[in-house]
Structure formats: structure tokens, C-alpha cells
Amino acid sequence: MDKNKKLKGISGWLILMAIGLVGGFFILLKETFLSCLVFFEPEFWQLVKSLDVTENLVQFFVILTSVVFIVFMTVANFFLIIYFFARHYLFPKYYIIVQFIGIIASFIHLIVLGGQALGDLSVDISADVDSVSRSMFMALIWIGYVYASKRVKNTFVSKEKPKFF
């Protein structure tokens, strides 16, 4: 049997990627919902009313950018799932781009949290550092796999527009 034919289709490590994409989508959907609930809390609107203080402005910016980022990642993940199951040739490129955006945004978010922690020494961001480090490590592994895998190159070849669109 031809080795390239054997390395085609959603099997092997791509099954784990499919589970991660679909599971990650539902986790992001939950996080999007929970993040948007912030806008309905009275504390948030009190923060908005008192935007003259620089500290409150930073908190507002962190909350707003976090919500926008989570919504963006949820929508991006939804389209990645469509391209994945359509086996579209652009999936690997889009996947790598979204992963890099996630790494960069997580790193920036961590820097902002670290800056806030410097102002308030009672804030412990070690759990955030661990979480972001783990996410970055996993993203880099999957980026490497998508970039180098023969199965990925043989599977994602469809130039046909996904049926969803």
C-alpha cells in the first residue's frame, strides 16, 4: 500500500486535534458566556462611571480586551472546526495563525496581570503563569505537528468552499 494513502484522513493524532477543537469550542463558548455576564454586574458599571482614575481605566481595559479576545477566539475556533471537517487546504495555515494569536494574547494578558500584581502584592499570579505556560507549550507542539506532519499535508487538500458557507 502506498505510504501517502495510508497517511490520509482524520485519524492518528488528528483525532486528538478534532477532540481538542470541538471540546475547546465548547469551553470557549462557556467562557464567552461567563465573560459577557460581567457587563450585567453593578460593579462593572460603577467601574465605568469612575473612569477618571488610572487604575480603574486599566481594569476596564483588561476586562474589555479579555472579553473581546474570548469572543474572537470562540468565533475563530468555530471556523477552524468547519475548515477541519471540510478538510480544507487552508486549515493548517489558519490553525497556526490562530494558535500564534492565542500565544501572543496570553503572553500580553500575563504581562498586564503581572503589572497589576506589582501594584497589589497580595495578588498571586503563579496559577496564571502555570496555565499560560502549559497552553503555550501545547500550542507549540500542535503548531509543529501541523507544520511538519505528512498526514496533515495529505488530508487537508480540498479547495472546495466548505458547505457551511
Backbone bond lengths (Angstrom), bond angles and torsions (degrees), N, CA, C in turn:
res aa  C-N    CA-C-N  psi(-1)  N-CA   C-N-CA  omega(-1)  CA-C   N-CA-C  phi
1 M - - - 1.449 - - 1.526 108.35 -
2 D 1.312 115.44 140.76 1.460 121.25 179.51 1.529 109.52 -65.57
3 K 1.334 115.73 130.80 1.457 120.79 -176.76 1.525 112.45 -62.20
4 N 1.357 117.99 -35.57 1.464 120.79 179.05 1.526 111.52 -67.56
5 K 1.338 117.78 -34.30 1.465 120.52 177.52 1.521 110.19 -67.63
6 K 1.332 115.39 -35.25 1.454 119.92 179.86 1.528 110.84 -68.64
7 L 1.314 116.82 -32.88 1.459 121.43 -179.38 1.527 110.60 -96.15
8 K 1.304 116.01 56.39 1.460 121.10 179.96 1.517 108.62 -140.79
9 G 1.321 115.75 144.78 1.454 119.98 177.99 1.512 112.02 102.38
10 I 1.303 113.82 168.20 1.461 119.82 -179.17 1.525 107.37 -86.87
11 S 1.313 114.11 89.21 1.459 122.12 175.21 1.524 107.15 -151.67
12 G 1.301 116.17 -178.06 1.455 119.14 -177.41 1.523 110.52 64.49
13 W 1.327 115.88 -136.61 1.463 121.40 -178.73 1.522 112.27 -68.20
14 L 1.319 118.13 -20.52 1.465 120.06 178.54 1.531 111.78 -66.38
15 I 1.340 117.14 -23.68 1.465 119.25 175.29 1.526 109.55 -64.89
16 L 1.336 116.04 -42.41 1.468 119.09 177.15 1.522 111.04 -64.14
17 M 1.319 116.21 -37.36 1.463 119.67 177.93 1.528 110.20 -64.86
18 A 1.325 117.50 -41.58 1.469 121.10 178.78 1.527 110.45 -61.93
19 I 1.328 116.57 -44.33 1.465 120.57 178.22 1.524 109.80 -62.01
20 G 1.330 116.80 -43.24 1.462 121.12 179.33 1.515 112.74 -64.06
21 L 1.336 116.75 -40.65 1.467 119.86 179.75 1.522 111.21 -65.42
22 V 1.328 116.35 -48.00 1.464 120.03 -177.24 1.534 110.17 -69.75
23 G 1.328 116.72 -46.15 1.468 119.97 178.08 1.511 111.57 -62.52
24 G 1.328 116.30 -42.56 1.456 121.22 178.72 1.514 111.90 -62.44
25 F 1.332 116.57 -35.61 1.458 120.34 178.20 1.527 110.76 -61.96
26 F 1.328 116.20 -44.92 1.466 118.72 -178.92 1.526 111.47 -69.11
27 I 1.325 117.20 -34.29 1.466 120.08 175.34 1.530 109.70 -65.65
28 L 1.332 116.76 -44.29 1.471 120.22 178.05 1.522 111.64 -64.48
29 L 1.320 117.10 -36.51 1.461 120.94 177.26 1.530 110.50 -61.67
30 K 1.329 116.23 -44.02 1.468 120.83 176.82 1.528 110.37 -63.04
31 E 1.335 117.18 -44.38 1.465 120.90 179.80 1.534 111.37 -64.84
32 T 1.324 116.72 -36.52 1.465 120.27 177.19 1.526 110.01 -62.59
33 F 1.312 115.98 -46.00 1.463 120.59 178.83 1.523 110.70 -60.53
34 L 1.335 116.99 -48.04 1.462 120.89 -178.77 1.533 111.34 -65.43
35 S 1.336 117.07 -36.43 1.467 120.56 179.28 1.520 111.40 -67.72
36 C 1.313 115.94 -37.65 1.467 119.00 -179.47 1.526 111.60 -72.28
37 L 1.321 117.27 -21.11 1.468 119.83 176.72 1.524 111.72 -64.39
38 V 1.335 116.77 -23.02 1.465 121.18 178.52 1.520 110.61 -56.05
39 F 1.320 117.15 -35.78 1.454 120.98 -176.65 1.521 112.57 -68.94
40 F 1.322 116.96 -13.70 1.461 120.25 -179.68 1.528 112.71 -101.33
41 E 1.331 116.28 2.95 1.462 119.97 179.69 1.529 109.85 -89.71
42 P 1.327 117.60 138.07 1.476 120.75 -179.96 1.534 112.73 -61.21
43 E 1.342 116.89 -31.96 1.470 120.21 -179.80 1.528 110.93 -62.13
44 F 1.325 116.50 -36.23 1.463 120.20 179.93 1.517 110.39 -63.67
45 W 1.318 116.84 -44.37 1.462 120.01 -177.93 1.519 111.82 -71.84
46 Q 1.330 116.91 -28.83 1.461 119.27 172.59 1.524 109.73 -66.43
47 L 1.323 116.29 -37.96 1.457 121.21 176.71 1.524 110.66 -63.24
48 V 1.327 116.75 -42.67 1.462 120.97 179.35 1.523 110.62 -63.81
49 K 1.322 117.16 -40.06 1.467 120.59 -179.64 1.529 112.25 -65.72
50 S 1.315 117.06 -27.89 1.471 119.72 -176.18 1.528 111.56 -106.75
51 L 1.325 116.78 42.35 1.463 120.70 -176.62 1.524 114.51 -74.57
52 D 1.313 117.88 2.70 1.456 118.93 -179.92 1.534 112.10 -73.80
53 V 1.299 117.93 -19.70 1.454 121.67 179.44 1.526 108.66 -89.61
54 T 1.320 116.49 132.65 1.467 121.69 -175.71 1.517 112.00 -58.91
55 E 1.313 118.21 -38.73 1.458 121.13 -178.80 1.523 110.86 -61.35
56 N 1.324 116.72 -43.70 1.458 120.61 178.81 1.516 111.33 -66.17
57 L 1.315 117.07 -34.23 1.457 120.87 178.14 1.526 110.56 -64.34
58 V 1.324 116.70 -40.75 1.472 120.83 177.82 1.519 109.73 -64.77
59 Q 1.328 117.93 -44.14 1.464 120.92 178.60 1.527 110.90 -61.73
60 F 1.316 116.35 -43.59 1.459 120.66 178.09 1.523 110.60 -60.46
61 F 1.326 116.87 -45.09 1.463 121.83 179.16 1.527 111.03 -61.56
62 V 1.325 117.10 -42.61 1.467 120.97 179.46 1.522 110.43 -63.28
63 I 1.318 117.20 -45.19 1.472 121.11 179.99 1.525 110.21 -63.07
64 L 1.316 116.22 -48.44 1.466 120.58 -176.97 1.531 111.70 -64.05
65 T 1.320 117.33 -46.66 1.474 119.35 -179.76 1.523 111.41 -66.87
66 S 1.321 117.29 -33.51 1.466 119.82 177.32 1.523 110.82 -63.95
67 V 1.317 115.86 -44.94 1.469 119.68 -179.94 1.531 110.39 -65.11
68 V 1.322 117.00 -45.00 1.466 120.50 179.75 1.533 110.13 -61.78
69 F 1.323 116.94 -42.18 1.460 120.32 179.95 1.523 111.61 -64.65
70 I 1.329 117.23 -43.39 1.469 119.65 -179.59 1.519 110.52 -64.99
71 V 1.321 117.63 -40.45 1.473 120.45 177.07 1.530 109.94 -63.35
72 F 1.332 117.25 -44.51 1.469 121.23 178.29 1.530 110.72 -59.11
73 M 1.332 116.94 -46.86 1.464 120.07 -178.02 1.526 111.46 -66.20
74 T 1.329 117.65 -33.59 1.465 120.57 177.56 1.523 110.45 -65.69
75 V 1.322 116.68 -46.07 1.468 120.72 179.20 1.533 110.06 -65.68
76 A 1.331 117.08 -43.52 1.468 121.01 179.22 1.517 110.35 -61.48
77 N 1.329 117.41 -41.59 1.458 120.88 179.44 1.524 111.07 -65.12
78 F 1.321 116.66 -37.59 1.468 120.38 177.36 1.536 110.59 -60.04
79 F 1.334 116.33 -46.24 1.461 119.39 179.66 1.523 111.71 -69.69
80 L 1.324 118.02 -32.41 1.462 120.07 175.27 1.526 110.84 -62.59
81 I 1.323 116.69 -40.40 1.467 120.26 178.24 1.525 110.11 -61.62
82 I 1.318 116.85 -44.08 1.471 120.27 179.18 1.523 110.25 -60.97
83 Y 1.325 117.15 -48.02 1.463 120.53 -179.58 1.528 111.31 -66.51
84 F 1.320 117.60 -34.19 1.458 121.36 179.20 1.523 110.88 -62.89
85 F 1.334 116.27 -53.04 1.463 119.08 -176.04 1.523 112.56 -75.35
86 A 1.318 117.89 -18.53 1.467 121.10 172.53 1.528 110.32 -81.88
87 R 1.320 116.50 -8.23 1.469 123.50 -177.74 1.527 111.09 55.89
88 H 1.311 114.57 38.61 1.458 121.27 -176.74 1.527 110.32 -72.58
89 Y 1.326 115.92 142.66 1.462 121.22 -176.12 1.531 113.01 -65.24
90 L 1.334 118.53 -20.37 1.456 121.12 179.28 1.532 113.35 -84.00
91 F 1.333 117.17 -9.53 1.466 119.03 -177.83 1.525 112.97 -54.87
92 P 1.343 120.17 -50.37 1.470 118.43 -177.97 1.533 113.07 -57.86
93 K 1.318 116.97 -41.98 1.463 120.58 -179.86 1.524 110.87 -64.91
94 Y 1.333 117.47 -46.87 1.457 121.27 179.53 1.529 111.63 -64.45
95 Y 1.329 115.93 -38.77 1.461 120.26 179.54 1.525 110.54 -61.35
96 I 1.320 116.27 -46.80 1.463 120.94 -179.62 1.529 110.46 -62.85
97 I 1.324 117.00 -42.34 1.471 120.80 179.54 1.534 110.63 -62.25
98 V 1.325 117.00 -46.98 1.464 120.66 -178.87 1.526 110.63 -64.29
99 Q 1.324 116.66 -38.94 1.468 119.28 178.34 1.529 111.56 -64.39
100 F 1.339 116.79 -42.96 1.462 119.90 177.90 1.526 111.68 -64.39
101 I 1.327 116.82 -39.80 1.473 119.77 176.24 1.524 109.70 -61.09
102 G 1.324 116.67 -42.60 1.462 120.57 177.90 1.514 112.64 -62.02
103 I 1.328 117.16 -41.85 1.466 120.94 178.77 1.523 110.33 -63.92
104 I 1.318 116.37 -48.31 1.469 120.36 -178.36 1.535 110.72 -62.81
105 A 1.333 117.00 -45.60 1.466 120.29 -179.25 1.526 111.18 -64.98
106 S 1.326 117.75 -39.45 1.465 120.48 177.72 1.522 110.92 -63.69
107 F 1.313 115.44 -40.88 1.464 120.14 179.33 1.528 110.58 -64.49
108 I 1.326 116.90 -44.25 1.470 120.80 178.48 1.530 110.29 -63.26
109 H 1.316 116.22 -43.28 1.462 120.85 179.17 1.527 110.30 -60.61
110 L 1.322 116.24 -40.61 1.460 120.83 178.76 1.530 111.27 -64.90
111 I 1.325 117.16 -39.51 1.464 120.90 177.37 1.526 110.31 -63.28
112 V 1.334 116.66 -42.42 1.467 120.39 179.17 1.525 110.21 -65.04
113 L 1.347 116.91 -43.38 1.465 119.62 177.68 1.521 110.63 -62.62
114 G 1.335 116.09 -39.33 1.461 120.14 177.51 1.510 111.66 -63.45
115 G 1.316 116.64 -39.41 1.464 120.95 177.09 1.509 111.54 -63.92
116 Q 1.320 116.61 -39.79 1.464 119.95 177.23 1.523 110.37 -67.94
117 A 1.340 116.56 -37.03 1.466 120.30 -179.63 1.523 110.63 -66.28
118 L 1.335 117.76 -31.56 1.458 120.18 177.61 1.523 110.78 -64.11
119 G 1.332 115.59 -34.92 1.463 119.80 178.43 1.519 111.84 -74.02
120 D 1.319 116.67 -31.85 1.462 121.69 -179.57 1.526 107.42 -125.80
121 L 1.313 116.87 100.13 1.467 121.35 -173.64 1.518 113.17 -68.79
122 S 1.339 117.90 -9.96 1.460 120.16 179.03 1.530 111.63 -80.26
123 V 1.329 117.45 -9.49 1.461 121.46 -179.33 1.526 109.15 -82.71
124 D 1.331 115.72 126.70 1.464 121.28 178.97 1.524 108.34 -107.38
125 I 1.322 116.76 115.30 1.466 120.39 -178.33 1.526 111.79 -106.21
126 S 1.328 117.59 13.57 1.467 119.49 -177.78 1.528 111.59 -62.67
127 A 1.334 118.12 -36.59 1.464 120.40 177.65 1.526 110.11 -65.45
128 D 1.350 117.02 -38.03 1.464 120.80 177.59 1.521 110.80 -65.91
129 V 1.330 116.73 -40.28 1.467 120.84 178.41 1.529 109.69 -62.65
130 D 1.334 117.06 -44.95 1.466 120.57 178.70 1.525 111.27 -61.28
131 S 1.321 116.37 -45.49 1.461 121.10 -178.58 1.526 111.69 -63.26
132 V 1.325 116.75 -46.48 1.462 120.54 -179.65 1.525 110.35 -66.26
133 S 1.329 117.36 -39.75 1.465 120.77 178.82 1.524 110.97 -62.25
134 R 1.328 116.64 -44.36 1.467 120.77 178.18 1.528 110.79 -62.87
135 S 1.332 116.51 -43.80 1.465 120.57 179.78 1.520 111.54 -63.13
136 M 1.325 116.84 -42.38 1.463 120.97 178.58 1.523 110.99 -63.39
137 F 1.318 116.15 -43.78 1.462 120.69 179.86 1.534 110.96 -61.07
138 M 1.337 116.49 -46.86 1.470 120.39 -179.90 1.529 110.98 -65.46
139 A 1.327 117.15 -40.53 1.464 120.35 179.17 1.526 110.60 -62.49
140 L 1.322 117.02 -42.21 1.467 119.86 179.69 1.527 111.81 -65.63
141 I 1.320 117.03 -36.00 1.475 119.81 176.22 1.528 110.04 -64.23
142 W 1.346 117.35 -46.96 1.465 120.02 -178.65 1.527 111.60 -68.34
143 I 1.326 117.53 -35.72 1.469 120.00 176.50 1.525 109.59 -61.93
144 G 1.325 116.32 -45.01 1.466 120.37 177.44 1.518 112.13 -60.25
145 Y 1.328 116.71 -41.92 1.459 120.79 178.90 1.527 111.22 -63.67
146 V 1.326 116.12 -47.96 1.470 120.12 -178.62 1.523 110.49 -62.85
147 Y 1.313 116.68 -37.89 1.463 121.34 -177.96 1.534 112.17 -71.06
148 A 1.322 117.61 -38.50 1.466 120.41 -170.69 1.524 115.02 -103.25
149 S 1.308 119.00 -16.45 1.458 121.87 -171.28 1.527 113.31 -71.01
150 K 1.322 114.93 133.28 1.468 120.45 174.63 1.518 110.38 -71.18
151 R 1.330 116.62 -35.30 1.467 119.83 178.56 1.527 110.23 -61.46
152 V 1.317 117.53 -41.11 1.468 121.43 178.85 1.525 109.53 -64.17
153 K 1.314 116.57 -44.69 1.468 120.47 -179.44 1.533 111.54 -64.30
154 N 1.326 117.43 -33.81 1.468 121.36 -179.17 1.530 112.87 -84.03
155 T 1.322 117.48 -23.81 1.465 120.85 -176.30 1.521 112.68 -87.25
156 F 1.315 117.02 -44.44 1.459 120.69 -173.93 1.521 109.68 -93.79
157 V 1.340 114.31 79.56 1.461 120.91 -176.37 1.525 113.33 -123.28
158 S 1.330 117.40 -8.16 1.459 120.76 -175.96 1.527 111.08 -70.01
159 K 1.335 115.63 127.29 1.466 120.18 176.21 1.529 110.68 -100.46
160 E 1.318 115.26 2.32 1.463 120.91 179.67 1.522 109.67 -73.93
161 K 1.321 115.52 139.08 1.462 120.68 179.17 1.523 108.33 -62.60
162 P 1.355 118.20 132.68 1.470 119.60 178.17 1.527 111.32 -55.92
163 K 1.318 116.44 143.06 1.475 122.44 -174.34 1.533 111.79 -63.14
164 F 1.312 117.72 -23.91 1.458 121.39 -178.16 1.528 111.58 -62.32
165 F 1.340 116.50 -33.47 1.454 121.24 -176.73 1.496 108.61 -84.85
